Structure formats: structure tokens, C-alpha cells
Amino acid sequence: MTEFVLDNSVAMRWLIESEKKADQRYAESVLKSMIYTDAIVPDLWHLEVANVLLGVEKRGDATTGEMERFISQLENLPIRVDPLTANQSLKRTMVLAKAYKLSSYDAAYLELAIRESVPLATLDKALLKAARSAGVEIYLK
């Protein structure tokens, strides 16, 4: 079974639809692909998810039931957490963040894709640009 790095920008579209139809179609394609493909995420991913969900709740963009179903869905998907993200943060991740003008969080996804030699699924424009520049394949593109 193959793997890909799953950026939070894609996963959040499974709860809150994007106004951009192409982005929404991409996110849904990524989700459907997880029937036969596993995702890998940096160890900060769950914190990012929680942060977005707190914002969703605060704005009233989803009901409690929708949020609970979404969390349950995430917990049942084949998502593996990379245990080495933190070890790379002051080394390779910081170098990538500087080189591509990314936040350290976004650079963690790029570093993981490079280290694991797997494609990256993202809707983040700066991360897409950095991944292409670094020679990282964009998942399902």
C-alpha cells in the first residue's frame, strides 16, 4: 500500500466545504483514495486539527453532531503519525522553512514528504509552490 503526506488544509475541507469547487473536488478525491492508500502526517497534525475545530465551533460553522462525526471519521481513517517530526524541527524543517518562506508548521509537511519520498496532498498555495520547487510530487495531480 502506498502513502502520501496529508496536509491539514485538505482534511478540513471534509468538514467545511471550500467555496472553490476545484479545491473541494480535490479534497474529496483525496478522501476517497484513502480506501486504498494510507496517509502520513507530522506529529503536529492533531494539534492543527484541534485548532481549526475550535475556530469552527466558535464561528458556529458546524453543529456539535457534525463535529463529532468528523472527529470519528478522522479517527477511523488510515492516518499514521510520523514519530520523527520533532527530531527534524531544528534541522531540516527550519532550513526548508527559510528556503521556501514557509511557516515551520507547513515546512514540517514538506520535510516529511521529502524524507519519506512520498507525494504531498495540500491546498495551501505557498506549500504547493514550495513542494513543486523541491521536486515533491503533488498527490493526485
A tleap script that builds the chain and sets N, CA, C and O, in Angstrom:
source leaprc.protein.ff14SB
mol = sequence {
  NMET THR GLU PHE VAL LEU ASP ASN SER VAL
  ALA MET ARG TRP LEU ILE GLU SER GLU LYS
  LYS ALA ASP GLN ARG TYR ALA GLU SER VAL
  LEU LYS SER MET ILE TYR THR ASP ALA ILE
  VAL PRO ASP LEU TRP HIE LEU GLU VAL ALA
  ASN VAL LEU LEU GLY VAL GLU LYS ARG GLY
  ASP ALA THR THR GLY GLU MET GLU ARG PHE
  ILE SER GLN LEU GLU ASN LEU PRO ILE ARG
  VAL ASP PRO LEU THR ALA ASN GLN SER LEU
  LYS ARG THR MET VAL LEU ALA LYS ALA TYR
  LYS LEU SER SER TYR ASP ALA ALA TYR LEU
  GLU LEU ALA ILE ARG GLU SER VAL PRO LEU
  ALA THR LEU ASP LYS ALA LEU LEU LYS ALA
  ALA ARG SER ALA GLY VAL GLU ILE TYR LEU
  CLYS
}
set mol.1.N position { 0.846 -1.188 0.000 }
set mol.1.CA position { 0.000 0.000 0.000 }
set mol.1.C position { 0.889 1.248 0.000 }
set mol.1.O position { 1.880 1.311 0.729 }
set mol.2.N position { 0.535 2.222 -0.807 }
set mol.2.CA position { 1.318 3.450 -0.891 }
set mol.2.C position { 0.862 4.449 0.172 }
set mol.2.O position { -0.184 4.292 0.801 }
set mol.3.N position { 1.670 5.461 0.342 }
set mol.3.CA position { 1.355 6.509 1.308 }
set mol.3.C position { 1.487 7.878 0.659 }
set mol.3.O position { 2.082 8.024 -0.409 }
set mol.4.N position { 0.928 8.865 1.319 }
set mol.4.CA position { 1.101 10.257 0.938 }
set mol.4.C position { 1.025 11.088 2.208 }
set mol.4.O position { 0.467 10.650 3.214 }
set mol.5.N position { 1.588 12.286 2.158 }
set mol.5.CA position { 1.505 13.206 3.294 }
set mol.5.C position { 0.208 13.997 3.155 }
set mol.5.O position { -0.068 14.582 2.107 }
set mol.6.N position { -0.576 14.005 4.214 }
set mol.6.CA position { -1.874 14.690 4.235 }
set mol.6.C position { -1.753 15.998 4.996 }
set mol.6.O position { -1.541 16.002 6.208 }
set mol.7.N position { -1.888 17.098 4.288 }
set mol.7.CA position { -1.871 18.422 4.921 }
set mol.7.C position { -3.252 18.715 5.505 }
set mol.7.O position { -4.278 18.292 4.973 }
set mol.8.N position { -3.242 19.437 6.590 }
set mol.8.CA position { -4.467 19.815 7.284 }
set mol.8.C position { -5.420 20.595 6.371 }
set mol.8.O position { -6.638 20.500 6.528 }
set mol.9.N position { -4.883 21.357 5.431 }
set mol.9.CA position { -5.722 22.155 4.531 }
set mol.9.C position { -6.680 21.284 3.724 }
set mol.9.O position { -7.766 21.734 3.360 }
set mol.10.N position { -6.297 20.066 3.446 }
set mol.10.CA position { -7.153 19.136 2.702 }
set mol.10.C position { -8.184 18.511 3.642 }
set mol.10.O position { -9.378 18.498 3.341 }
set mol.11.N position { -7.725 18.002 4.759 }
set mol.11.CA position { -8.618 17.307 5.685 }
set mol.11.C position { -9.748 18.204 6.188 }
set mol.11.O position { -10.867 17.729 6.383 }
set mol.12.N position { -9.477 19.479 6.399 }
set mol.12.CA position { -10.510 20.376 6.920 }
set mol.12.C position { -11.626 20.614 5.913 }
set mol.12.O position { -12.729 21.006 6.294 }
set mol.13.N position { -11.356 20.383 4.639 }
set mol.13.CA position { -12.386 20.519 3.605 }
set mol.13.C position { -13.396 19.379 3.677 }
set mol.13.O position { -14.455 19.449 3.053 }
set mol.14.N position { -13.079 18.344 4.424 }
set mol.14.CA position { -14.031 17.248 4.612 }
set mol.14.C position { -15.121 17.646 5.589 }
set mol.14.O position { -16.174 17.010 5.639 }
set mol.15.N position { -14.881 18.683 6.358 }
set mol.15.CA position { -15.893 19.193 7.295 }
set mol.15.C position { -16.510 20.485 6.771 }
set mol.15.O position { -17.733 20.616 6.708 }
set mol.16.N position { -15.679 21.414 6.405 }
set mol.16.CA position { -16.132 22.728 5.933 }
set mol.16.C position { -15.815 22.848 4.447 }
set mol.16.O position { -14.648 22.868 4.057 }
set mol.17.N position { -16.847 22.928 3.627 }
set mol.17.CA position { -16.648 22.999 2.183 }
set mol.17.C position { -15.946 24.275 1.770 }
set mol.17.O position { -16.167 25.347 2.333 }
set mol.18.N position { -15.091 24.127 0.770 }
set mol.18.CA position { -14.414 25.273 0.179 }
set mol.18.C position { -15.355 25.952 -0.806 }
set mol.18.O position { -16.165 25.294 -1.459 }
set mol.19.N position { -15.243 27.258 -0.907 }
set mol.19.CA position { -16.003 27.987 -1.920 }
set mol.19.C position { -15.438 27.704 -3.307 }
set mol.19.O position { -16.127 27.870 -4.314 }
set mol.20.N position { -14.192 27.279 -3.349 }
set mol.20.CA position { -13.547 26.935 -4.620 }
set mol.20.C position { -13.892 25.487 -4.958 }
set mol.20.O position { -13.466 24.561 -4.268 }
set mol.21.N position { -14.653 25.303 -6.007 }
set mol.21.CA position { -15.130 23.959 -6.374 }
set mol.21.C position { -13.977 23.002 -6.666 }
set mol.21.O position { -14.041 21.829 -6.298 }
set mol.22.N position { -12.925 23.489 -7.325 }
set mol.22.CA position { -11.783 22.620 -7.638 }
set mol.22.C position { -11.102 22.137 -6.365 }
set mol.22.O position { -10.689 20.980 -6.286 }
set mol.23.N position { -10.980 23.010 -5.367 }
set mol.23.CA position { -10.380 22.618 -4.086 }
set mol.23.C position { -11.236 21.560 -3.399 }
set mol.23.O position { -10.709 20.598 -2.840 }
set mol.24.N position { -12.538 21.735 -3.439 }
set mol.24.CA position { -13.431 20.788 -2.798 }
set mol.24.C position { -13.375 19.434 -3.496 }
set mol.24.O position { -13.351 18.393 -2.839 }
set mol.25.N position { -13.356 19.446 -4.821 }
set mol.25.CA position { -13.253 18.183 -5.572 }
set mol.25.C position { -11.944 17.469 -5.240 }
set mol.25.O position { -11.914 16.249 -5.075 }
set mol.26.N position { -10.865 18.245 -5.144 }
set mol.26.CA position { -9.572 17.649 -4.816 }
set mol.26.C position { -9.618 17.003 -3.431 }
set mol.26.O position { -9.192 15.860 -3.263 }
set mol.27.N position { -10.127 17.724 -2.453 }
set mol.27.CA position { -10.202 17.191 -1.088 }
set mol.27.C position { -11.040 15.915 -1.046 }
set mol.27.O position { -10.679 14.958 -0.360 }
set mol.28.N position { -12.140 15.897 -1.764 }
set mol.28.CA position { -12.993 14.713 -1.791 }
set mol.28.C position { -12.302 13.546 -2.486 }
set mol.28.O position { -12.472 12.396 -2.081 }
set mol.29.N position { -11.524 13.832 -3.529 }
set mol.29.CA position { -10.754 12.781 -4.210 }
set mol.29.C position { -9.712 12.180 -3.281 }
set mol.29.O position { -9.503 10.967 -3.271 }
set mol.30.N position { -9.065 13.026 -2.508 }
set mol.30.CA position { -8.072 12.536 -1.543 }
set mol.30.C position { -8.747 11.617 -0.531 }
set mol.30.O position { -8.236 10.539 -0.227 }
set mol.31.N position { -9.892 12.043 -0.013 }
set mol.31.CA position { -10.620 11.226 0.963 }
set mol.31.C position { -10.996 9.872 0.359 }
set mol.31.O position { -10.790 8.833 0.987 }
set mol.32.N position { -11.537 9.881 -0.840 }
set mol.32.CA position { -11.927 8.625 -1.496 }
set mol.32.C position { -10.728 7.714 -1.725 }
set mol.32.O position { -10.856 6.492 -1.652 }
set mol.33.N position { -9.580 8.289 -1.997 }
set mol.33.CA position { -8.390 7.488 -2.271 }
set mol.33.C position { -7.912 6.736 -1.035 }
set mol.33.O position { -7.150 5.775 -1.144 }
set mol.34.N position { -8.358 7.172 0.131 }
set mol.34.CA position { -7.892 6.551 1.373 }
set mol.34.C position { -8.510 5.173 1.609 }
set mol.34.O position { -8.240 4.529 2.624 }
set mol.35.N position { -9.324 4.735 0.684 }
set mol.35.CA position { -9.812 3.357 0.707 }
set mol.35.C position { -8.644 2.420 0.419 }
set mol.35.O position { -8.569 1.319 0.966 }
set mol.36.N position { -7.739 2.864 -0.439 }
set mol.36.CA position { -6.620 2.018 -0.860 }
set mol.36.C position { -5.240 2.618 -0.584 }
set mol.36.O position { -4.226 1.999 -0.906 }
set mol.37.N position { -5.187 3.799 0.000 }
set mol.37.CA position { -3.916 4.468 0.269 }
set mol.37.C position { -3.928 5.032 1.689 }
set mol.37.O position { -4.934 5.573 2.146 }
set mol.38.N position { -2.809 4.899 2.369 }
set mol.38.CA position { -2.680 5.441 3.725 }
set mol.38.C position { -2.057 6.826 3.689 }
set mol.38.O position { -1.289 7.154 2.784 }
set mol.39.N position { -2.395 7.629 4.676 }
set mol.39.CA position { -1.792 8.960 4.820 }
set mol.39.C position { -0.796 8.929 5.968 }
set mol.39.O position { -0.912 8.133 6.900 }
set mol.40.N position { 0.173 9.808 5.876 }
set mol.40.CA position { 1.116 10.021 6.962 }
set mol.40.C position { 1.090 11.517 7.262 }
set mol.40.O position { 1.004 12.342 6.352 }
set mol.41.N position { 1.164 11.853 8.540 }
set mol.41.CA position { 1.097 13.256 8.953 }
set mol.41.C position { 2.200 13.544 9.967 }
set mol.41.O position { 2.626 12.648 10.697 }
set mol.42.N position { 2.666 14.800 10.014 }
set mol.42.CA position { 3.616 15.161 11.071 }
set mol.42.C position { 2.925 15.111 12.429 }
set mol.42.O position { 1.700 15.204 12.511 }
set mol.43.N position { 3.701 14.967 13.481 }
set mol.43.CA position { 3.087 14.794 14.799 }
set mol.43.C position { 2.369 16.037 15.322 }
set mol.43.O position { 1.755 15.982 16.387 }
set mol.44.N position { 2.431 17.140 14.608 }
set mol.44.CA position { 1.685 18.340 14.989 }
set mol.44.C position { 0.284 18.366 14.371 }
set mol.44.O position { -0.504 19.263 14.671 }
set mol.45.N position { -0.028 17.407 13.525 }
set mol.45.CA position { -1.268 17.408 12.753 }
set mol.45.C position { -2.514 17.453 13.642 }
set mol.45.O position { -3.427 18.236 13.383 }
set mol.46.N position { -2.559 16.632 14.672 }
set mol.46.CA position { -3.742 16.608 15.537 }
set mol.46.C position { -3.956 17.944 16.244 }
set mol.46.O position { -5.095 18.354 16.469 }
set mol.47.N position { -2.869 18.619 16.592 }
set mol.47.CA position { -2.999 19.946 17.206 }
set mol.47.C position { -3.555 20.949 16.205 }
set mol.47.O position { -4.372 21.798 16.561 }
set mol.48.N position { -3.117 20.854 14.962 }
set mol.48.CA position { -3.659 21.733 13.918 }
set mol.48.C position { -5.144 21.466 13.708 }
set mol.48.O position { -5.939 22.399 13.588 }
set mol.49.N position { -5.510 20.199 13.666 }
set mol.49.CA position { -6.921 19.832 13.508 }
set mol.49.C position { -7.734 20.413 14.663 }
set mol.49.O position { -8.773 21.037 14.447 }
set mol.50.N position { -7.258 20.206 15.880 }
set mol.50.CA position { -7.971 20.717 17.056 }
set mol.50.C position { -8.121 22.231 16.998 }
set mol.50.O position { -9.175 22.762 17.348 }
set mol.51.N position { -7.085 22.926 16.564 }
set mol.51.CA position { -7.139 24.382 16.474 }
set mol.51.C position { -8.196 24.841 15.477 }
set mol.51.O position { -8.953 25.770 15.757 }
set mol.52.N position { -8.249 24.195 14.319 }
set mol.52.CA position { -9.261 24.543 13.317 }
set mol.52.C position { -10.652 24.230 13.850 }
set mol.52.O position { -11.574 25.028 13.678 }
set mol.53.N position { -10.811 23.084 14.492 }
set mol.53.CA position { -12.130 22.714 15.017 }
set mol.53.C position { -12.610 23.684 16.080 }
set mol.53.O position { -13.803 23.978 16.155 }
set mol.54.N position { -11.705 24.184 16.901 }
set mol.54.CA position { -12.089 25.199 17.888 }
set mol.54.C position { -12.605 26.458 17.201 }
set mol.54.O position { -13.573 27.067 17.658 }
set mol.55.N position { -11.957 26.848 16.101 }
set mol.55.CA position { -12.420 28.008 15.328 }
set mol.55.C position { -13.769 27.754 14.678 }
set mol.55.O position { -14.632 28.631 14.667 }
set mol.56.N position { -13.953 26.554 14.135 }
set mol.56.CA position { -15.225 26.173 13.511 }
set mol.56.C position { -16.351 26.259 14.547 }
set mol.56.O position { -17.423 26.798 14.273 }
set mol.57.N position { -16.090 25.727 15.723 }
set mol.57.CA position { -17.082 25.755 16.794 }
set mol.57.C position { -17.390 27.188 17.226 }
set mol.57.O position { -18.552 27.550 17.408 }
set mol.58.N position { -16.353 27.993 17.386 }
set mol.58.CA position { -16.528 29.384 17.824 }
set mol.58.C position { -17.369 30.184 16.828 }
set mol.58.O position { -18.202 31.001 17.223 }
set mol.59.N position { -17.143 29.940 15.527 }
set mol.59.CA position { -17.895 30.652 14.487 }
set mol.59.C position { -19.280 30.059 14.245 }
set mol.59.O position { -20.113 30.677 13.583 }
set mol.60.N position { -19.528 28.872 14.775 }
set mol.60.CA position { -20.813 28.218 14.549 }
set mol.60.C position { -20.946 27.651 13.151 }
set mol.60.O position { -22.057 27.544 12.631 }
set mol.61.N position { -19.814 27.279 12.522 }
set mol.61.CA position { -19.832 26.765 11.150 }
set mol.61.C position { -20.242 25.302 11.054 }
set mol.61.O position { -20.496 24.807 9.956 }
set mol.62.N position { -20.312 24.600 12.181 }
set mol.62.CA position { -20.740 23.204 12.187 }
set mol.62.C position { -21.437 22.927 13.510 }
set mol.62.O position { -21.126 23.535 14.534 }
set mol.63.N position { -22.371 22.012 13.471 }
set mol.63.CA position { -23.069 21.628 14.696 }
set mol.63.C position { -22.174 20.693 15.519 }
set mol.63.O position { -21.178 20.167 15.021 }
set mol.64.N position { -22.541 20.505 16.761 }
set mol.64.CA position { -21.809 19.582 17.624 }
set mol.64.C position { -21.822 18.183 17.023 }
set mol.64.O position { -20.803 17.492 17.035 }
set mol.65.N position { -22.951 17.769 16.505 }
set mol.65.CA position { -23.070 16.453 15.882 }
set mol.65.C position { -22.160 16.306 14.671 }
set mol.65.O position { -21.512 15.274 14.496 }
set mol.66.N position { -22.112 17.343 13.830 }
set mol.66.CA position { -21.234 17.308 12.655 }
set mol.66.C position { -19.769 17.208 13.078 }
set mol.66.O position { -18.989 16.472 12.473 }
set mol.67.N position { -19.412 17.943 14.104 }
set mol.67.CA position { -18.031 17.910 14.594 }
set mol.67.C position { -17.700 16.532 15.161 }
set mol.67.O position { -16.619 16.003 14.904 }
set mol.68.N position { -18.612 15.952 15.924 }
set mol.68.CA position { -18.375 14.621 16.498 }
set mol.68.C position { -18.234 13.567 15.413 }
set mol.68.O position { -17.370 12.694 15.506 }
set mol.69.N position { -19.083 13.638 14.374 }
set mol.69.CA position { -18.991 12.694 13.256 }
set mol.69.C position { -17.667 12.869 12.516 }
set mol.69.O position { -17.039 11.892 12.107 }
set mol.70.N position { -17.255 14.108 12.350 }
set mol.70.CA position { -15.999 14.390 11.659 }
set mol.70.C position { -14.808 13.827 12.442 }
set mol.70.O position { -13.928 13.188 11.866 }
set mol.71.N position { -14.786 14.062 13.728 }
set mol.71.CA position { -13.692 13.541 14.567 }
set mol.71.C position { -13.674 12.019 14.508 }
set mol.71.O position { -12.606 11.414 14.409 }
set mol.72.N position { -14.828 11.407 14.568 }
set mol.72.CA position { -14.917 9.949 14.480 }
set mol.72.C position { -14.392 9.463 13.131 }
set mol.72.O position { -13.674 8.466 13.056 }
set mol.73.N position { -14.757 10.177 12.070 }
set mol.73.CA position { -14.283 9.831 10.727 }
set mol.73.C position { -12.758 9.892 10.681 }
set mol.73.O position { -12.113 8.970 10.183 }
set mol.74.N position { -12.187 10.971 11.195 }
set mol.74.CA position { -10.727 11.112 11.185 }
set mol.74.C position { -10.057 9.981 11.950 }
set mol.74.O position { -9.043 9.437 11.512 }
set mol.75.N position { -10.629 9.635 13.091 }
set mol.75.CA position { -10.047 8.578 13.928 }
set mol.75.C position { -10.091 7.212 13.254 }
set mol.75.O position { -9.319 6.321 13.610 }
set mol.76.N position { -10.986 7.040 12.284 }
set mol.76.CA position { -11.121 5.754 11.604 }
set mol.76.C position { -10.419 5.685 10.253 }
set mol.76.O position { -10.457 4.651 9.587 }
set mol.77.N position { -9.791 6.761 9.852 }
set mol.77.CA position { -9.062 6.768 8.592 }
set mol.77.C position { -7.656 6.211 8.795 }
set mol.77.O position { -7.112 6.280 9.897 }
set mol.78.N position { -7.065 5.657 7.731 }
set mol.78.CA position { -5.709 5.129 7.826 }
set mol.78.C position { -4.670 6.259 7.795 }
set mol.78.O position { -4.042 6.518 6.769 }
set mol.79.N position { -4.510 6.920 8.943 }
set mol.79.CA position { -3.578 8.041 9.068 }
set mol.79.C position { -2.517 7.652 10.087 }
set mol.79.O position { -2.818 7.385 11.251 }
set mol.80.N position { -1.281 7.626 9.631 }
set mol.80.CA position { -0.152 7.290 10.502 }
set mol.80.C position { 0.569 8.572 10.895 }
set mol.80.O position { 0.825 9.434 10.053 }
set mol.81.N position { 0.890 8.691 12.163 }
set mol.81.CA position { 1.599 9.866 12.672 }
set mol.81.C position { 3.099 9.586 12.633 }
set mol.81.O position { 3.562 8.564 13.139 }
set mol.82.N position { 3.844 10.494 12.032 }
set mol.82.CA position { 5.298 10.367 11.954 }
set mol.82.C position { 5.913 10.670 13.315 }
set mol.82.O position { 5.684 11.749 13.863 }
set mol.83.N position { 6.676 9.755 13.863 }
set mol.83.CA position { 7.259 9.981 15.190 }
set mol.83.C position { 8.529 10.833 15.172 }
set mol.83.O position { 9.039 11.201 16.230 }
set mol.84.N position { 9.042 11.148 13.985 }
set mol.84.CA position { 10.328 11.848 13.894 }
set mol.84.C position { 10.214 13.338 13.557 }
set mol.84.O position { 11.233 14.011 13.402 }
set mol.85.N position { 9.005 13.853 13.443 }
set mol.85.CA position { 8.819 15.260 13.077 }
set mol.85.C position { 9.584 16.195 14.002 }
set mol.85.O position { 10.309 17.074 13.535 }
set mol.86.N position { 9.430 16.017 15.287 }
set mol.86.CA position { 10.086 16.902 16.250 }
set mol.86.C position { 11.609 16.833 16.128 }
set mol.86.O position { 12.293 17.843 16.291 }
set mol.87.N position { 12.140 15.636 15.840 }
set mol.87.CA position { 13.594 15.489 15.694 }
set mol.87.C position { 14.147 16.314 14.533 }
set mol.87.O position { 15.319 16.691 14.531 }
set mol.88.N position { 13.302 16.587 13.557 }
set mol.88.CA position { 13.739 17.320 12.367 }
set mol.88.C position { 13.502 18.825 12.481 }
set mol.88.O position { 14.004 19.588 11.656 }
set mol.89.N position { 12.746 19.265 13.493 }
set mol.89.CA position { 12.267 20.648 13.541 }
set mol.89.C position { 13.370 21.697 13.593 }
set mol.89.O position { 13.225 22.756 12.982 }
set mol.90.N position { 14.452 21.442 14.293 }
set mol.90.CA position { 15.523 22.432 14.384 }
set mol.90.C position { 16.622 22.179 13.362 }
set mol.90.O position { 17.646 22.862 13.353 }
set mol.91.N position { 16.404 21.210 12.520 }
set mol.91.CA position { 17.374 20.885 11.483 }
set mol.91.C position { 16.747 21.136 10.125 }
set mol.91.O position { 16.645 22.274 9.666 }
set mol.92.N position { 16.333 20.056 9.498 }
set mol.92.CA position { 15.833 20.114 8.128 }
set mol.92.C position { 14.580 20.987 7.987 }
set mol.92.O position { 14.457 21.727 7.011 }
set mol.93.N position { 13.672 20.911 8.924 }
set mol.93.CA position { 12.421 21.671 8.812 }
set mol.93.C position { 12.690 23.173 8.818 }
set mol.93.O position { 12.113 23.913 8.021 }
set mol.94.N position { 13.551 23.612 9.701 }
set mol.94.CA position { 13.875 25.039 9.769 }
set mol.94.C position { 14.582 25.504 8.495 }
set mol.94.O position { 14.321 26.601 8.001 }
set mol.95.N position { 15.459 24.683 7.975 }
set mol.95.CA position { 16.156 25.003 6.717 }
set mol.95.C position { 15.140 25.143 5.584 }
set mol.95.O position { 15.215 26.084 4.795 }
set mol.96.N position { 14.199 24.215 5.505 }
set mol.96.CA position { 13.168 24.278 4.464 }
set mol.96.C position { 12.262 25.490 4.639 }
set mol.96.O position { 11.895 26.139 3.660 }
set mol.97.N position { 11.902 25.797 5.877 }
set mol.97.CA position { 11.057 26.963 6.148 }
set mol.97.C position { 11.734 28.241 5.646 }
set mol.97.O position { 11.094 29.088 5.021 }
set mol.98.N position { 13.020 28.370 5.923 }
set mol.98.CA position { 13.758 29.554 5.459 }
set mol.98.C position { 13.879 29.570 3.939 }
set mol.98.O position { 13.650 30.597 3.300 }
set mol.99.N position { 14.235 28.435 3.374 }
set mol.99.CA position { 14.466 28.363 1.930 }
set mol.99.C position { 13.217 28.672 1.120 }
set mol.99.O position { 13.296 29.304 0.066 }
set mol.100.N position { 12.067 28.230 1.607 }
set mol.100.CA position { 10.832 28.375 0.836 }
set mol.100.C position { 9.846 29.372 1.445 }
set mol.100.O position { 8.701 29.472 1.005 }
set mol.101.N position { 10.305 30.110 2.464 }
set mol.101.CA position { 9.473 31.135 3.117 }
set mol.101.C position { 8.140 30.552 3.606 }
set mol.101.O position { 7.064 31.078 3.320 }
set mol.102.N position { 8.253 29.448 4.352 }
set mol.102.CA position { 7.092 28.764 4.913 }
set mol.102.C position { 7.089 28.910 6.421 }
set mol.102.O position { 8.121 29.192 7.030 }
set mol.103.N position { 5.923 28.716 7.019 }
set mol.103.CA position { 5.890 28.585 8.472 }
set mol.103.C position { 6.563 27.264 8.827 }
set mol.103.O position { 6.684 26.376 7.983 }
set mol.104.N position { 6.995 27.138 10.058 }
set mol.104.CA position { 7.610 25.871 10.462 }
set mol.104.C position { 6.590 24.733 10.378 }
set mol.104.O position { 6.959 23.588 10.120 }
set mol.105.N position { 5.326 25.042 10.591 }
set mol.105.CA position { 4.286 24.021 10.509 }
set mol.105.C position { 4.169 23.485 9.084 }
set mol.105.O position { 4.159 22.272 8.873 }
set mol.106.N position { 4.080 24.391 8.106 }
set mol.106.CA position { 3.985 23.962 6.713 }
set mol.106.C position { 5.262 23.261 6.267 }
set mol.106.O position { 5.208 22.285 5.519 }
set mol.107.N position { 6.405 23.754 6.723 }
set mol.107.CA position { 7.680 23.125 6.355 }
set mol.107.C position { 7.760 21.698 6.902 }
set mol.107.O position { 8.441 20.855 6.319 }
set mol.108.N position { 7.073 21.416 8.014 }
set mol.108.CA position { 7.064 20.053 8.563 }
set mol.108.C position { 6.421 19.071 7.582 }
set mol.108.O position { 6.873 17.932 7.468 }
set mol.109.N position { 5.380 19.495 6.878 }
set mol.109.CA position { 4.744 18.638 5.872 }
set mol.109.C position { 5.693 18.405 4.703 }
set mol.109.O position { 5.816 17.286 4.205 }
set mol.110.N position { 6.363 19.469 4.270 }
set mol.110.CA position { 7.312 19.356 3.171 }
set mol.110.C position { 8.474 18.448 3.552 }
set mol.110.O position { 8.879 17.587 2.772 }
set mol.111.N position { 9.006 18.642 4.752 }
set mol.111.CA position { 10.134 17.825 5.215 }
set mol.111.C position { 9.738 16.352 5.252 }
set mol.111.O position { 10.515 15.490 4.842 }
set mol.112.N position { 8.548 16.063 5.735 }
set mol.112.CA position { 8.070 14.690 5.824 }
set mol.112.C position { 7.940 14.063 4.436 }
set mol.112.O position { 8.354 12.922 4.230 }
set mol.113.N position { 7.372 14.796 3.495 }
set mol.113.CA position { 7.227 14.278 2.132 }
set mol.113.C position { 8.596 13.994 1.506 }
set mol.113.O position { 8.780 12.979 0.835 }
set mol.114.N position { 9.544 14.891 1.729 }
set mol.114.CA position { 10.889 14.684 1.192 }
set mol.114.C position { 11.542 13.471 1.857 }
set mol.114.O position { 12.076 12.598 1.173 }
set mol.115.N position { 11.501 13.420 3.172 }
set mol.115.CA position { 12.157 12.334 3.919 }
set mol.115.C position { 11.568 10.972 3.581 }
set mol.115.O position { 12.305 9.995 3.451 }
set mol.116.N position { 10.253 10.896 3.439 }
set mol.116.CA position { 9.580 9.624 3.151 }
set mol.116.C position { 9.485 9.326 1.652 }
set mol.116.O position { 9.062 8.238 1.260 }
set mol.117.N position { 9.875 10.285 0.820 }
set mol.117.CA position { 9.792 10.139 -0.652 }
set mol.117.C position { 8.376 9.771 -1.091 }
set mol.117.O position { 8.166 8.825 -1.850 }
set mol.118.N position { 7.413 10.546 -0.593 }
set mol.118.CA position { 6.013 10.321 -0.940 }
set mol.118.C position { 5.384 11.635 -1.391 }
set mol.118.O position { 5.889 12.707 -1.060 }
set mol.119.N position { 4.290 11.562 -2.142 }
set mol.119.CA position { 3.612 12.783 -2.576 }
set mol.119.C position { 2.953 13.522 -1.415 }
set mol.119.O position { 2.760 12.968 -0.333 }
set mol.120.N position { 2.619 14.764 -1.661 }
set mol.120.CA position { 2.005 15.646 -0.672 }
set mol.120.C position { 0.628 16.074 -1.156 }
set mol.120.O position { 0.480 16.536 -2.287 }
set mol.121.N position { -0.388 15.922 -0.298 }
set mol.121.CA position { -1.736 16.411 -0.591 }
set mol.121.C position { -1.930 17.703 0.190 }
set mol.121.O position { -1.952 17.696 1.421 }
set mol.122.N position { -2.070 18.803 -0.525 }
set mol.122.CA position { -2.263 20.104 0.125 }
set mol.122.C position { -3.073 21.026 -0.762 }
set mol.122.O position { -3.092 20.879 -1.984 }
set mol.123.N position { -3.735 21.972 -0.138 }
set mol.123.CA position { -4.426 23.048 -0.841 }
set mol.123.C position { -3.773 24.396 -0.533 }
set mol.123.O position { -4.204 25.430 -1.043 }
set mol.124.N position { -2.745 24.380 0.292 }
set mol.124.CA position { -2.036 25.587 0.696 }
set mol.124.C position { -1.137 26.050 -0.465 }
set mol.124.O position { -0.236 25.325 -0.887 }
set mol.125.N position { -1.390 27.248 -0.966 }
set mol.125.CA position { -0.675 27.729 -2.152 }
set mol.125.C position { 0.838 27.844 -1.942 }
set mol.125.O position { 1.612 27.448 -2.813 }
set mol.126.N position { 1.262 28.377 -0.806 }
set mol.126.CA position { 2.697 28.513 -0.542 }
set mol.126.C position { 3.355 27.142 -0.422 }
set mol.126.O position { 4.472 26.942 -0.899 }
set mol.127.N position { 2.670 26.212 0.208 }
set mol.127.CA position { 3.212 24.862 0.358 }
set mol.127.C position { 3.248 24.137 -0.985 }
set mol.127.O position { 4.193 23.400 -1.266 }
set mol.128.N position { 2.235 24.340 -1.807 }
set mol.128.CA position { 2.239 23.769 -3.167 }
set mol.128.C position { 3.438 24.270 -3.961 }
set mol.128.O position { 4.143 23.487 -4.599 }
set mol.129.N position { 3.660 25.561 -3.918 }
set mol.129.CA position { 4.777 26.165 -4.646 }
set mol.129.C position { 6.112 25.615 -4.135 }
set mol.129.O position { 6.993 25.279 -4.925 }
set mol.130.N position { 6.252 25.527 -2.827 }
set mol.130.CA position { 7.489 25.017 -2.228 }
set mol.130.C position { 7.702 23.552 -2.613 }
set mol.130.O position { 8.816 23.153 -2.954 }
set mol.131.N position { 6.645 22.762 -2.559 }
set mol.131.CA position { 6.761 21.340 -2.893 }
set mol.131.C position { 7.200 21.160 -4.338 }
set mol.131.O position { 8.081 20.350 -4.629 }
set mol.132.N position { 6.600 21.900 -5.223 }
set mol.132.CA position { 6.994 21.802 -6.637 }
set mol.132.C position { 8.447 22.209 -6.825 }
set mol.132.O position { 9.186 21.557 -7.564 }
set mol.133.N position { 8.860 23.278 -6.165 }
set mol.133.CA position { 10.251 23.732 -6.257 }
set mol.133.C position { 11.221 22.702 -5.700 }
set mol.133.O position { 12.341 22.565 -6.191 }
set mol.134.N position { 10.785 21.976 -4.669 }
set mol.134.CA position { 11.636 20.971 -4.033 }
set mol.134.C position { 11.577 19.618 -4.747 }
set mol.134.O position { 12.263 18.673 -4.356 }
set mol.135.N position { 10.761 19.532 -5.784 }
set mol.135.CA position { 10.659 18.291 -6.540 }
set mol.135.C position { 9.757 17.247 -5.898 }
set mol.135.O position { 9.863 16.058 -6.200 }
set mol.136.N position { 8.864 17.694 -5.009 }
set mol.136.CA position { 7.924 16.767 -4.362 }
set mol.136.C position { 6.677 16.654 -5.222 }
set mol.136.O position { 6.106 17.660 -5.643 }
set mol.137.N position { 6.267 15.438 -5.476 }
set mol.137.CA position { 5.066 15.182 -6.255 }
set mol.137.C position { 3.822 15.625 -5.472 }
set mol.137.O position { 3.742 15.431 -4.259 }
set mol.138.N position { 2.870 16.213 -6.167 }
set mol.138.CA position { 1.603 16.597 -5.555 }
set mol.138.C position { 0.634 15.433 -5.740 }
set mol.138.O position { 0.399 14.968 -6.856 }
set mol.139.N position { 0.084 14.978 -4.632 }
set mol.139.CA position { -0.778 13.803 -4.639 }
set mol.139.C position { -2.007 14.014 -5.517 }
set mol.139.O position { -2.695 15.029 -5.412 }
set mol.140.N position { -2.275 13.031 -6.392 }
set mol.140.CA position { -3.424 13.008 -7.305 }
set mol.140.C position { -3.411 14.150 -8.320 }
set mol.140.O position { -4.466 14.518 -8.835 }
set mol.141.N position { -2.263 14.706 -8.613 }
set mol.141.CA position { -2.186 15.768 -9.628 }
set mol.141.C position { -1.295 15.315 -10.759 }
set mol.141.O position { -1.092 16.058 -11.720 }
savepdb mol mol.pdb
quit
